[in-house]
């Protein structure tokens, strides 16, 4: 019985492959298009994309042009080739700014890149591209049913970028004085991150890393910079306490303040 089932499956597979190969060789473009849509609906996205790659050029200026381009983008999306899909979605909404699928093309152009956004430790070019596409979507369709989802994704992507900056801030702090003074780089990275992502959930950690770095800078400072760096510690203490009077690092920042404040003299 198993052999019979396997035999029937092989016949079906060969028949399907034969059909597909015949369609590929056909010069009847309307027939090819009908099969492209059939394969797309059956979620055979690779086959659909292969046919549509040829047809979108042939169909330019025809009644099939708009839909075929959108289906091509969706076929790559279905294969999880989000970078290629995004490029075709962008081509679609640029070519057809008032097209039937323009809103969807703008949304999926960004959403696909979001799905493909890399780990925070890696290059974030694709994350920036996703943010750009979704921001454009929000500008064009602020009242869309997908607007809330797009906004949530934007927050998530911005948090990813903030976390990448947090990793860099931690790294500089942990490097300390290895091959130079990395504490200042830690401060600058944290400051820039808070400027770019002021509402990040990592805000308190950025602030504690800044005061730790300021404190360590003072400890390794030359005499002519010492008073200024003590004052930097005190300033960071007040910044932290104003925002997090009951924060989880209060005792730690208090120690830094007490040390620095006791060493500040009237002569700056």
One Martini backbone bead per residue (centre of mass of N, CA, C, O) as a GRO file, in nm:
protein
  268
    1UNK     BB    1   0.057   0.063  -0.021
    2UNK     BB    2   0.297   0.258   0.003
    3UNK     BB    3   0.389   0.224  -0.293
    4UNK     BB    4   0.135   0.341  -0.421
    5UNK     BB    5   0.142   0.619  -0.292
    6UNK     BB    6   0.425   0.695  -0.396
    7UNK     BB    7   0.357   0.662  -0.696
    8UNK     BB    8   0.133   0.877  -0.706
    9UNK     BB    9   0.310   1.112  -0.609
   10UNK     BB   10   0.512   1.102  -0.845
   11UNK     BB   11   0.308   1.155  -1.066
   12UNK     BB   12   0.216   1.429  -0.959
   13UNK     BB   13   0.493   1.565  -0.965
   14UNK     BB   14   0.559   1.525  -1.266
   15UNK     BB   15   0.308   1.664  -1.369
   16UNK     BB   16   0.368   1.939  -1.239
   17UNK     BB   17   0.646   1.983  -1.374
   18UNK     BB   18   0.542   1.960  -1.664
   19UNK     BB   19   0.351   2.198  -1.653
   20UNK     BB   20   0.558   2.414  -1.573
   21UNK     BB   21   0.749   2.377  -1.818
   22UNK     BB   22   0.537   2.448  -2.031
   23UNK     BB   23   0.483   2.733  -1.930
   24UNK     BB   24   0.770   2.845  -1.959
   25UNK     BB   25   0.770   2.791  -2.285
   26UNK     BB   26   0.556   2.973  -2.333
   27UNK     BB   27   0.399   3.248  -2.547
   28UNK     BB   28   0.150   3.269  -2.354
   29UNK     BB   29   0.103   3.526  -2.139
   30UNK     BB   30  -0.179   3.478  -2.024
   31UNK     BB   31  -0.124   3.194  -1.932
   32UNK     BB   32   0.110   3.258  -1.745
   33UNK     BB   33  -0.055   3.444  -1.561
   34UNK     BB   34  -0.260   3.237  -1.464
   35UNK     BB   35  -0.036   3.057  -1.334
   36UNK     BB   36   0.086   3.260  -1.145
   37UNK     BB   37  -0.175   3.293  -0.978
   38UNK     BB   38  -0.207   2.999  -0.907
   39UNK     BB   39   0.064   2.967  -0.755
   40UNK     BB   40   0.015   3.188  -0.554
   41UNK     BB   41  -0.247   3.064  -0.424
   42UNK     BB   42  -0.064   2.794  -0.357
   43UNK     BB   43   0.222   2.902  -0.247
   44UNK     BB   44   0.414   2.902  -0.517
   45UNK     BB   45   0.635   3.146  -0.521
   46UNK     BB   46   0.869   3.068  -0.708
   47UNK     BB   47   0.702   3.021  -0.961
   48UNK     BB   48   0.563   3.293  -0.973
   49UNK     BB   49   0.822   3.466  -0.988
   50UNK     BB   50   0.938   3.353  -1.250
   51UNK     BB   51   0.703   3.447  -1.428
   52UNK     BB   52   0.684   3.752  -1.338
   53UNK     BB   53   0.965   3.848  -1.418
   54UNK     BB   54   0.883   3.843  -1.719
   55UNK     BB   55   0.593   3.990  -1.726
   56UNK     BB   56   0.643   4.286  -1.623
   57UNK     BB   57   0.779   4.374  -1.889
   58UNK     BB   58   0.560   4.291  -2.096
   59UNK     BB   59   0.311   4.451  -1.932
   60UNK     BB   60   0.382   4.720  -1.998
   61UNK     BB   61   0.094   4.921  -2.051
   62UNK     BB   62  -0.108   4.726  -1.932
   63UNK     BB   63  -0.365   4.577  -1.749
   64UNK     BB   64  -0.136   4.387  -1.589
   65UNK     BB   65   0.093   4.557  -1.461
   66UNK     BB   66   0.012   4.619  -1.168
   67UNK     BB   67  -0.054   4.335  -1.054
   68UNK     BB   68   0.212   4.190  -1.133
   69UNK     BB   69   0.400   4.359  -0.954
   70UNK     BB   70   0.266   4.297  -0.684
   71UNK     BB   71   0.291   3.985  -0.702
   72UNK     BB   72   0.594   3.980  -0.710
   73UNK     BB   73   0.642   4.099  -0.434
   74UNK     BB   74   0.472   3.878  -0.283
   75UNK     BB   75   0.645   3.638  -0.373
   76UNK     BB   76   0.900   3.725  -0.217
   77UNK     BB   77   0.765   3.746   0.054
   78UNK     BB   78   0.677   3.441   0.065
   79UNK     BB   79   1.003   3.365   0.060
   80UNK     BB   80   1.157   3.574   0.256
   81UNK     BB   81   1.253   3.807   0.045
   82UNK     BB   82   1.252   4.117   0.169
   83UNK     BB   83   1.440   4.291   0.003
   84UNK     BB   84   1.317   4.238  -0.276
   85UNK     BB   85   1.028   4.304  -0.204
   86UNK     BB   86   1.076   4.600  -0.126
   87UNK     BB   87   1.171   4.693  -0.404
   88UNK     BB   88   0.898   4.623  -0.548
   89UNK     BB   89   0.712   4.789  -0.374
   90UNK     BB   90   0.849   5.057  -0.441
   91UNK     BB   91   0.803   5.042  -0.742
   92UNK     BB   92   0.501   5.039  -0.726
   93UNK     BB   93   0.441   5.313  -0.559
   94UNK     BB   94   0.596   5.486  -0.768
   95UNK     BB   95   0.431   5.406  -1.026
   96UNK     BB   96   0.152   5.378  -0.821
   97UNK     BB   97   0.043   5.619  -0.612
   98UNK     BB   98  -0.288   5.531  -0.688
   99UNK     BB   99  -0.314   5.245  -0.644
  100UNK     BB  100  -0.469   4.959  -0.536
  101UNK     BB  101  -0.177   4.867  -0.364
  102UNK     BB  102  -0.023   5.103  -0.220
  103UNK     BB  103  -0.065   5.068   0.081
  104UNK     BB  104   0.043   4.779   0.100
  105UNK     BB  105   0.321   4.834  -0.020
  106UNK     BB  106   0.417   5.030   0.200
  107UNK     BB  107   0.387   4.839   0.436
  108UNK     BB  108   0.552   4.581   0.332
  109UNK     BB  109   0.818   4.721   0.287
  110UNK     BB  110   0.863   4.758   0.601
  111UNK     BB  111   0.775   4.485   0.729
  112UNK     BB  112   0.984   4.303   0.596
  113UNK     BB  113   1.233   4.449   0.713
  114UNK     BB  114   1.156   4.393   1.003
  115UNK     BB  115   1.168   4.078   0.985
  116UNK     BB  116   1.490   4.121   0.880
  117UNK     BB  117   1.603   4.231   1.125
  118UNK     BB  118   1.882   4.236   1.294
  119UNK     BB  119   2.090   4.198   1.520
  120UNK     BB  120   2.219   4.444   1.726
  121UNK     BB  121   2.528   4.351   1.663
  122UNK     BB  122   2.463   4.434   1.386
  123UNK     BB  123   2.398   4.570   1.109
  124UNK     BB  124   2.133   4.845   1.067
  125UNK     BB  125   2.036   4.920   0.779
  126UNK     BB  126   1.759   4.771   0.765
  127UNK     BB  127   1.630   4.918   1.001
  128UNK     BB  128   1.638   5.200   0.876
  129UNK     BB  129   1.466   5.123   0.631
  130UNK     BB  130   1.214   5.040   0.786
  131UNK     BB  131   1.165   5.310   0.921
  132UNK     BB  132   1.133   5.478   0.667
  133UNK     BB  133   0.890   5.322   0.546
  134UNK     BB  134   0.697   5.351   0.796
  135UNK     BB  135   0.694   5.658   0.809
  136UNK     BB  136   0.571   5.696   0.531
  137UNK     BB  137   0.315   5.544   0.589
  138UNK     BB  138   0.218   5.734   0.821
  139UNK     BB  139   0.200   5.989   0.643
  140UNK     BB  140  -0.012   5.867   0.432
  141UNK     BB  141  -0.165   5.662   0.677
  142UNK     BB  142  -0.277   5.764   0.976
  143UNK     BB  143  -0.585   5.611   0.953
  144UNK     BB  144  -0.510   5.336   0.938
  145UNK     BB  145  -0.545   5.005   1.044
  146UNK     BB  146  -0.206   4.991   1.043
  147UNK     BB  147  -0.090   5.226   1.217
  148UNK     BB  148  -0.052   5.099   1.497
  149UNK     BB  149   0.142   4.878   1.407
  150UNK     BB  150   0.357   5.065   1.286
  151UNK     BB  151   0.417   5.214   1.552
  152UNK     BB  152   0.512   4.971   1.716
  153UNK     BB  153   0.746   4.898   1.529
  154UNK     BB  154   0.902   5.160   1.557
  155UNK     BB  155   0.959   5.132   1.857
  156UNK     BB  156   1.110   4.863   1.835
  157UNK     BB  157   1.338   4.962   1.643
  158UNK     BB  158   1.441   5.191   1.828
  159UNK     BB  159   1.518   5.000   2.060
  160UNK     BB  160   1.730   4.848   1.904
  161UNK     BB  161   1.916   5.093   1.858
  162UNK     BB  162   1.951   5.161   2.155
  163UNK     BB  163   2.079   4.890   2.233
  164UNK     BB  164   2.327   4.919   2.057
  165UNK     BB  165   2.429   5.168   2.216
  166UNK     BB  166   2.447   5.024   2.487
  167UNK     BB  167   2.664   4.822   2.406
  168UNK     BB  168   2.876   5.040   2.345
  169UNK     BB  169   2.880   5.173   2.621
  170UNK     BB  170   2.968   4.924   2.778
  171UNK     BB  171   3.226   4.868   2.627
  172UNK     BB  172   3.376   5.128   2.690
  173UNK     BB  173   3.366   5.095   2.994
  174UNK     BB  174   3.510   4.811   3.008
  175UNK     BB  175   3.779   4.913   2.873
  176UNK     BB  176   3.859   5.188   2.969
  177UNK     BB  177   4.219   5.221   2.939
  178UNK     BB  178   4.228   5.060   2.687
  179UNK     BB  179   4.391   5.202   2.446
  180UNK     BB  180   4.287   5.430   2.623
  181UNK     BB  181   4.009   5.652   2.678
  182UNK     BB  182   3.675   5.515   2.709
  183UNK     BB  183   3.494   5.691   2.893
  184UNK     BB  184   3.427   5.921   2.697
  185UNK     BB  185   3.288   5.741   2.486
  186UNK     BB  186   3.064   5.651   2.674
  187UNK     BB  187   2.938   5.928   2.717
  188UNK     BB  188   2.885   6.009   2.420
  189UNK     BB  189   2.708   5.767   2.345
  190UNK     BB  190   2.488   5.818   2.559
  191UNK     BB  191   2.410   6.104   2.475
  192UNK     BB  192   2.323   6.036   2.184
  193UNK     BB  193   2.107   5.829   2.257
  194UNK     BB  194   1.925   6.027   2.426
  195UNK     BB  195   1.877   6.217   2.189
  196UNK     BB  196   1.754   5.995   1.986
  197UNK     BB  197   1.622   5.819   2.259
  198UNK     BB  198   1.447   5.959   2.509
  199UNK     BB  199   1.220   5.698   2.556
  200UNK     BB  200   1.383   5.479   2.649
  201UNK     BB  201   1.411   5.191   2.853
  202UNK     BB  202   1.742   5.260   2.885
  203UNK     BB  203   1.790   5.532   3.029
  204UNK     BB  204   1.900   5.460   3.313
  205UNK     BB  205   2.153   5.309   3.211
  206UNK     BB  206   2.282   5.542   3.067
  207UNK     BB  207   2.309   5.723   3.323
  208UNK     BB  208   2.489   5.534   3.493
  209UNK     BB  209   2.720   5.518   3.284
  210UNK     BB  210   2.791   5.815   3.293
  211UNK     BB  211   2.866   5.840   3.595
  212UNK     BB  212   3.080   5.621   3.595
  213UNK     BB  213   3.259   5.752   3.381
  214UNK     BB  214   3.306   6.018   3.526
  215UNK     BB  215   3.440   5.896   3.772
  216UNK     BB  216   3.674   5.752   3.620
  217UNK     BB  217   3.787   6.007   3.494
  218UNK     BB  218   3.869   6.138   3.761
  219UNK     BB  219   4.069   5.914   3.862
  220UNK     BB  220   4.254   5.963   3.573
  221UNK     BB  221   4.317   6.253   3.614
  222UNK     BB  222   4.451   6.538   3.571
  223UNK     BB  223   4.483   6.815   3.758
  224UNK     BB  224   4.357   7.034   3.551
  225UNK     BB  225   4.077   6.834   3.529
  226UNK     BB  226   3.958   6.749   3.803
  227UNK     BB  227   3.739   6.958   3.884
  228UNK     BB  228   3.563   6.925   3.631
  229UNK     BB  229   3.506   6.617   3.681
  230UNK     BB  230   3.369   6.644   3.950
  231UNK     BB  231   3.137   6.822   3.840
  232UNK     BB  232   3.028   6.612   3.644
  233UNK     BB  233   2.937   6.415   3.859
  234UNK     BB  234   2.739   6.603   3.999
  235UNK     BB  235   2.560   6.658   3.754
  236UNK     BB  236   2.479   6.360   3.706
  237UNK     BB  237   2.344   6.322   3.974
  238UNK     BB  238   2.113   6.528   3.930
  239UNK     BB  239   2.000   6.407   3.677
  240UNK     BB  240   1.923   6.139   3.801
  241UNK     BB  241   1.752   6.233   4.053
  242UNK     BB  242   1.535   6.389   3.892
  243UNK     BB  243   1.434   6.115   3.744
  244UNK     BB  244   1.545   5.894   3.992
  245UNK     BB  245   1.475   5.909   4.318
  246UNK     BB  246   1.395   5.570   4.306
  247UNK     BB  247   1.619   5.427   4.190
  248UNK     BB  248   1.841   5.148   4.154
  249UNK     BB  249   2.113   5.368   4.179
  250UNK     BB  250   2.119   5.562   4.425
  251UNK     BB  251   2.352   5.459   4.606
  252UNK     BB  252   2.571   5.480   4.394
  253UNK     BB  253   2.547   5.787   4.321
  254UNK     BB  254   2.599   5.885   4.607
  255UNK     BB  255   2.894   5.798   4.622
  256UNK     BB  256   2.995   5.974   4.391
  257UNK     BB  257   2.909   6.241   4.508
  258UNK     BB  258   3.060   6.238   4.775
  259UNK     BB  259   3.341   6.218   4.656
  260UNK     BB  260   3.336   6.469   4.466
  261UNK     BB  261   3.226   6.696   4.654
  262UNK     BB  262   3.467   6.673   4.866
  263UNK     BB  263   3.685   6.771   4.616
  264UNK     BB  264   3.567   7.044   4.583
  265UNK     BB  265   3.674   7.354   4.513
  266UNK     BB  266   3.666   7.698   4.472
  267UNK     BB  267   3.878   7.630   4.266
  268UNK     BB  268   3.849   7.568   3.915
   0.00000   0.00000   0.00000
